[in-house]
Amino acid sequence: MGWGCWALRPPPLTSRHLARERLGTNVPAEMIFRKMKSTTSRRVQVELPSEAFPHHQREPNELSRELRELWLLEQVRQRRLAFTKAAELAGIPLALFLERMRAHKITPFDLAPDELVQELQ
């Protein structure tokens, strides 16, 4: 597989490695991450032209995790997936997923703005 083709499924990493990578800490991952339930997965390959990386090359594992999170964020934006389930599938703490939602201007509320105003009255 060349540099321009990666799967959306990230490679298996140890929970301690994930804790250091995501949170910059050595706290045992059992205290941070919820255990993911056994699920079936689908492998998807995406070919990207070299021009998609004009300033720097990304490691395939890093890009794979990022694409997976972005895809899950878009599923939440389109209300196809609950944000709690998306965080679980992304393998990151719910609080971190909510931060990513905020960064991408995705609301966790399932109400339209006018419905929310009406609900608060």
C-alpha positions as CSV (number, residue, x, y, z in Angstrom):
1,M,0.0,0.0,0.0
2,G,1.5,3.4,-1.0
3,W,1.6,6.6,0.9
4,G,-1.5,7.9,-0.8
5,C,-3.8,5.1,0.4
6,W,-4.9,4.4,4.0
7,A,-7.6,2.6,5.8
8,L,-10.0,4.6,8.0
9,R,-9.6,2.0,10.7
10,P,-6.6,2.9,13.0
11,P,-4.1,0.2,13.9
12,P,-4.3,-1.3,17.3
13,L,-2.4,0.7,19.9
14,T,-1.9,0.0,23.6
15,S,-4.2,1.9,25.9
16,R,-1.2,3.5,27.7
17,H,0.1,4.7,24.3
18,L,-3.3,6.2,23.5
19,A,-3.4,8.0,26.9
20,R,0.0,9.5,26.3
21,E,-0.9,10.5,22.8
22,R,-4.4,12.0,23.4
23,L,-3.9,13.5,26.8
24,G,-0.1,13.8,27.2
25,T,-0.2,11.8,30.4
26,N,0.8,8.5,31.8
27,V,-2.5,8.0,33.7
28,P,-3.6,4.4,33.3
29,A,-6.0,4.3,30.3
30,E,-8.5,2.2,32.2
31,M,-9.2,5.4,34.2
32,I,-9.6,7.4,31.1
33,F,-11.1,5.4,28.3
34,R,-14.3,3.4,28.3
35,K,-13.9,-0.1,27.1
36,M,-15.1,-0.5,23.6
37,K,-17.7,-3.2,22.9
38,S,-16.8,-5.8,20.4
39,T,-18.1,-4.6,17.1
40,T,-17.7,-5.6,13.5
41,S,-15.8,-3.1,11.4
42,R,-15.6,-2.2,7.7
43,R,-12.2,-1.4,6.1
44,V,-12.3,1.5,3.7
45,Q,-9.3,2.7,1.6
46,V,-9.0,6.3,0.5
47,E,-6.5,7.4,-2.1
48,L,-5.2,10.9,-1.7
49,P,-3.0,12.7,-4.2
50,S,0.4,14.0,-3.1
51,E,-0.9,17.5,-3.7
52,A,-3.2,17.0,-0.7
53,F,-0.1,17.4,1.5
54,P,1.7,20.5,0.3
55,H,3.3,21.5,3.6
56,H,4.0,18.3,5.4
57,Q,3.6,14.5,5.1
58,R,1.5,12.9,7.7
59,E,2.1,9.5,9.2
60,P,-0.5,7.0,7.8
61,N,-1.6,6.1,11.4
62,E,-2.2,9.7,12.3
63,L,-4.1,10.4,9.1
64,S,-6.2,7.3,9.6
65,R,-7.3,8.3,13.1
66,E,-8.0,11.9,12.0
67,L,-10.1,10.7,9.0
68,R,-12.0,8.3,11.2
69,E,-12.8,11.1,13.7
70,L,-13.8,13.5,11.0
71,W,-16.1,10.9,9.4
72,L,-17.7,10.2,12.8
73,L,-18.1,14.0,13.4
74,E,-19.9,14.3,10.1
75,Q,-22.2,11.4,11.0
76,V,-23.1,13.2,14.2
77,R,-23.6,16.5,12.4
78,Q,-26.1,14.8,10.0
79,R,-27.8,13.1,13.0
80,R,-27.0,9.6,11.7
81,L,-25.2,8.7,14.9
82,A,-25.4,9.8,18.6
83,F,-22.4,11.7,19.8
84,T,-21.9,9.3,22.7
85,K,-21.7,6.3,20.3
86,A,-19.4,8.3,18.0
87,A,-17.0,9.0,20.8
88,E,-17.0,5.3,21.7
89,L,-16.3,4.3,18.1
90,A,-13.5,6.9,17.9
91,G,-11.9,5.4,21.0
92,I,-11.7,8.7,22.7
93,P,-13.2,10.1,26.0
94,L,-16.6,11.7,25.6
95,A,-15.3,15.0,26.9
96,L,-12.6,15.1,24.2
97,F,-15.2,14.2,21.5
98,L,-17.4,17.0,22.7
99,E,-14.4,19.4,22.4
100,R,-13.9,18.2,18.8
101,M,-17.6,18.8,18.2
102,R,-17.3,22.3,19.5
103,A,-14.3,23.0,17.3
104,H,-16.3,21.8,14.2
105,K,-19.4,23.8,15.3
106,I,-21.5,20.7,15.9
107,T,-24.1,21.1,18.7
108,P,-24.8,18.1,21.0
109,F,-28.4,19.3,21.3
110,D,-31.0,17.5,19.1
111,L,-33.3,20.5,19.0
112,A,-33.6,23.3,16.4
113,P,-32.6,26.7,17.9
114,D,-36.3,27.8,18.1
115,E,-37.3,24.6,19.7
116,L,-34.6,25.0,22.3
117,V,-35.8,28.6,23.1
118,Q,-39.3,27.2,23.5
119,E,-38.1,24.4,25.7
120,L,-36.3,26.8,28.0
121,Q,-39.4,29.0,28.5
